[in-house]
Amino acid sequence: MLQTAIPIADDTALLPDETPEIPAQPEAVRVKGVTRIFHQQRVLDALDITIRTGEFIALLGASGSGKTTLLRILAGLDLPDEGEAWVPPKRTVVFQEPRLVQSKSVWRNVVVGLPRQLATRDRAIRALREVSLDHRADAWPATLSGGEAQRAALARALVREPELLLLDEPFAALDALTRLRMQRLIRELCAAHGPSTLLVTHDVEEAILLADRVLVLKEGRIAFDERISLPQPRLAGGHAFDTLRSRLLAQLGVHDDR
């Protein structure tokens, strides 16, 4: 069941009998007319988006186009000035930085914030095993590599069994080889757990490799929305891949030298 994430422009709370009609499945997320204004600039401008249950969406856009603003609204970390957003009650975010608590071991980081009865070592180990990090369960965050720390953050997100997984450029700080491994891992984990997923990224190839649909955010609205028909698992290259890559780069104002 979806829950209403605070909608209206005047910051007035909705009364029970004023609650908007909740859209039925298979929609997991519905954004309708969402506007967000910073310093008199409309970063999001009457934005409409739907994400289906279990769908993996990649969101592209130039820096400052509002990608992270939208993600923060869906996460409940920010409020729209206008419009409405319906999201599942169980949702979690993986940021570009792992944001691990340095004073807690890896396994305790995985279950941090969970109710006491759920924050068990066994539960943490199961999640860490999924990301091939169970052998570092008792390590301190400072001893982890960048890829290991991000895998711990991913385990922390998935141990909560979210209906909506929000990924804010989670691989941007990783080296190229680690990034490729993490891309493969996130796709496998999302296929296994089945959350609806929104990935914010600047990497066009990453978007094509991972997503069921790619959106391009431009001037506060969706300028491009296309389902990717290439079968999984995907490899970069080939006519269909390169054609879509060129189209996406053109949407972002970049000439494809290929």
Secondary structure, 3 states (H helix, E strand, C coil): CCEEECCCCCCCCCCHHHCCCCCCCCEEEEEEEEEEEECCEEEEEEEEEEEECCCEEEEECCCCCCHHHHHHHHHCCCCCCEEEEEECCCEEEECCCCCCCCCCCHHHHHCCCCCCCCCCHHHHHHHHHHCCCHHHCCCCHHHCCHHHHHHHHHHHHHCCCCCEEEEECCCCCCCHHHHHHHHHHHHHHHHHHCCEEEEECCCHHHHHHHCCEEEEEECCEEEEEEECCCCCCCCCCCHHHHHHHHHHHHHCCCCCCC
